[in-house]
Amino acid sequence: MHDASHPHSPTKGFRMTFRHPSIRALVLLSFAAALSCTDTTAPDETERAATDLRLLAAPYGTPTLANPEVSFYAVKGKNSGVDIWYRPRDGQSDSSKFLEFRLGGASLDRRPDGSLIAQGDSVLISVSVTDPRHFVIDFQPSGLRFSANDLPKLKISFAACGDDLNYDGRVDGTDASMQASLSMWRQESPFQPWTKVPSSVSTSVKDVNAQLGGFTGYAIMY
């Protein structure tokens, strides 16, 4: 579990001491660039240090999110969920979906304190996109647990990245390898390692799908 006052970001794990905002911004931009150029030929892993991430990055110019922070009450016994959308591009009326989260009627199981959630009880759920460029999402309340028979489903779209995932100016086997290796990862608390979550990639619509066993920070990595 992690402290709700410290939402997830792709740089969690770095004990940076830069105080001036402009210096910190330059450091983060350099870090993100290094991540997007990381070699993708490493063997399959199930755990990564918070300082050794391979985060997918949306290109500059991607529309901002219309609702990067959303909250809703989930009621045991009823289906529920939430969507997060991009804003429309200039001159367009249609927008595209960034995230889709769905709970079944039997999904809610236990509160963070371990107490059972009874039929008809409600829980306030918050979803925050802490780093939209690197597809990092934080779910609260941390420690909320779900039934193994009705796990909630999370779908994150990476369609904004297009086909040239490493932005080297060409679409080739490297991009195909990156797409094939995409997966959901979770981090229980800041500075802890990230753990790979069983997930699937839909190449036709460009999204990553996973079932969640609990609430914490999640991100897409390759």
C-alpha positions in Angstrom: 0.0 0.0 0.0 1.1 3.6 -0.5 0.4 7.0 1.0 -2.4 8.7 -0.8 -0.6 12.0 -0.3 2.2 10.8 -2.6 0.6 9.9 -6.0 2.5 7.8 -8.4 4.8 9.4 -11.1 7.3 7.7 -13.4 10.2 9.2 -11.5 9.3 7.7 -8.1 12.4 6.1 -6.7 14.7 9.0 -7.5 15.7 11.1 -4.4 16.1 14.3 -6.4 17.1 17.4 -4.4 16.4 19.9 -7.1 14.2 22.7 -5.7 13.8 25.1 -8.6 10.9 24.1 -10.9 12.8 24.8 -14.1 15.7 22.6 -13.0 13.4 19.8 -12.0 11.6 20.1 -15.4 14.8 19.7 -17.3 15.8 16.7 -15.2 12.4 15.0 -15.8 12.6 15.7 -19.5 16.0 14.2 -19.8 14.9 11.1 -17.8 11.9 10.6 -20.0 14.0 10.8 -23.1 16.4 8.2 -21.7 13.5 5.9 -21.0 12.1 6.1 -24.5 15.5 5.1 -26.0 16.1 2.1 -23.7 17.0 -1.2 -25.4 14.0 -3.5 -25.7 16.0 -6.7 -26.1 16.3 -7.4 -22.4 14.8 -10.8 -21.2 11.3 -10.9 -19.8 11.1 -9.6 -16.3 8.4 -9.7 -13.6 9.9 -7.0 -11.3 11.8 -3.7 -12.0 13.4 -1.2 -9.7 11.8 2.2 -9.5 15.0 3.6 -11.1 15.0 1.1 -14.0 11.7 1.7 -15.9 10.8 1.5 -19.6 7.8 3.7 -19.8 5.8 4.2 -23.0 5.7 7.9 -23.9 3.0 9.8 -25.8 4.3 12.4 -28.3 4.4 16.1 -27.5 1.3 17.7 -28.9 -1.0 15.0 -27.6 -4.3 16.6 -26.4 -4.6 17.1 -22.6 -7.0 15.0 -20.6 -10.5 16.5 -20.1 -10.9 14.7 -16.7 -7.5 13.6 -15.3 -9.0 13.1 -11.8 -12.4 11.4 -11.3 -14.2 10.0 -8.3 -17.4 7.9 -8.0 -19.2 5.7 -5.5 -19.1 2.0 -6.3 -21.9 0.0 -4.7 -21.6 -3.7 -4.0 -24.2 -5.5 -6.1 -24.2 -3.0 -8.9 -21.9 -2.6 -12.0 -20.0 0.6 -12.1 -17.0 2.3 -13.7 -15.5 5.4 -15.1 -13.9 6.7 -18.3 -11.1 9.3 -18.8 -11.0 11.1 -22.1 -8.7 13.3 -24.1 -9.9 16.7 -25.1 -10.7 17.1 -28.8 -7.9 18.3 -31.0 -8.2 21.9 -32.3 -10.9 22.1 -35.0 -12.4 18.7 -34.1 -15.5 17.8 -32.1 -14.7 14.1 -31.4 -12.3 13.0 -28.7 -10.7 9.7 -27.9 -10.7 7.6 -24.7 -7.6 7.4 -22.6 -8.8 5.0 -19.9 -11.7 2.7 -19.1 -12.2 1.1 -15.7 -15.1 -1.3 -14.9 -16.2 -3.0 -11.7 -18.7 -5.9 -11.6 -21.5 -6.1 -9.0 -19.5 -8.6 -7.0 -16.1 -6.9 -7.4 -15.9 -5.2 -4.1 -14.5 -7.5 -1.3 -12.7 -5.8 1.5 -11.9 -2.3 2.7 -8.3 -1.2 3.3 -8.8 -2.0 7.0 -9.6 -5.6 6.1 -13.4 -5.4 6.9 -15.8 -7.1 4.5 -17.9 -4.9 2.2 -21.5 -5.9 2.6 -24.1 -6.0 -0.2 -25.4 -2.5 -0.8 -22.4 -0.8 0.8 -20.6 1.9 -1.1 -17.0 2.9 -1.5 -15.7 6.2 -2.8 -13.2 5.4 -5.6 -10.8 8.0 -7.1 -8.7 7.6 -10.2 -5.9 10.1 -11.0 -3.7 10.2 -14.0 -0.5 11.4 -12.4 1.6 11.4 -15.6 -0.5 11.3 -18.7 2.5 11.4 -21.1 3.8 8.2 -19.5 0.5 6.5 -18.8 0.9 6.4 -15.0 -2.4 6.1 -13.0 -3.1 6.1 -9.3 -6.1 4.4 -7.7 -7.5 5.2 -4.3 -8.3 4.1 -1.6 -5.0 2.3 -1.5 -5.5 -1.3 -0.1 -9.0 -1.8 -1.4 -9.3 -5.4 -2.3 -11.5 -7.2 -4.9 -13.1 -10.7 -5.2 -11.0 -13.1 -7.3 -14.3 -14.2 -9.0 -15.1 -10.7 -10.3 -11.9 -8.7 -10.7 -12.4 -5.2 -12.0 -11.0 -4.5 -15.5 -8.6 -1.7 -16.5 -8.0 -0.7 -20.1 -5.5 2.0 -21.1 -5.2 3.2 -24.7 -1.8 4.0 -26.2 -3.3 5.0 -29.6 -1.9 8.5 -29.1 1.6 7.1 -29.6 0.9 6.0 -33.2 2.9 3.3 -34.9 6.4 4.8 -34.4 6.6 4.0 -30.7 10.3 4.9 -30.2 10.0 8.1 -32.4 13.0 7.4 -34.6 11.2 8.4 -37.8 10.4 5.0 -39.1 8.0 2.1 -38.3 10.0 -1.1 -38.1 10.6 -4.3 -36.1 11.7 -2.3 -33.1 8.3 -0.7 -32.8 6.6 -4.1 -33.3 8.8 -5.6 -30.6 7.9 -2.7 -28.2 4.2 -3.1 -28.8 4.3 -6.9 -28.3 6.1 -6.4 -25.0 3.7 -3.8 -23.6 2.2 -4.8 -20.2 0.6 -3.3 -17.2 2.8 -2.8 -14.1 2.0 -1.9 -10.5 3.9 -0.3 -7.7 2.7 -0.7 -4.1 4.3 2.4 -2.7 6.9 5.0 -3.7 10.5 3.8 -4.0 9.4 0.1 -4.1 9.9 -2.1 -7.2 7.3 -2.3 -9.9 5.7 -5.7 -10.5 4.4 -6.9 -13.9 0.6 -7.6 -14.0 -0.9 -10.3 -16.3 -2.3 -8.3 -19.2 -3.0 -8.4 -22.9 -2.4 -6.0 -25.8 -5.0 -5.3 -28.4 -2.9 -4.3 -31.4 -5.9 -3.4 -33.6 -7.2 -0.6 -31.3 -3.9 -0.1 -29.4 -4.8 -0.6 -25.8 -3.5 -2.7 -22.8 -6.0 -4.6 -20.7 -5.6 -6.1 -17.2 -7.6 -7.3 -14.2 -6.8 -5.6 -10.9 -6.6 -7.4 -7.6 -6.3 -4.2 -5.6 -5.7 -0.5 -5.7 -2.2 1.1 -6.0 -0.2 2.8 -8.8 -0.3 1.4 -12.4 1.6 2.2 -15.6 2.2 0.8 -19.1 5.8 -0.3 -19.7 7.6 -2.3 -22.5 
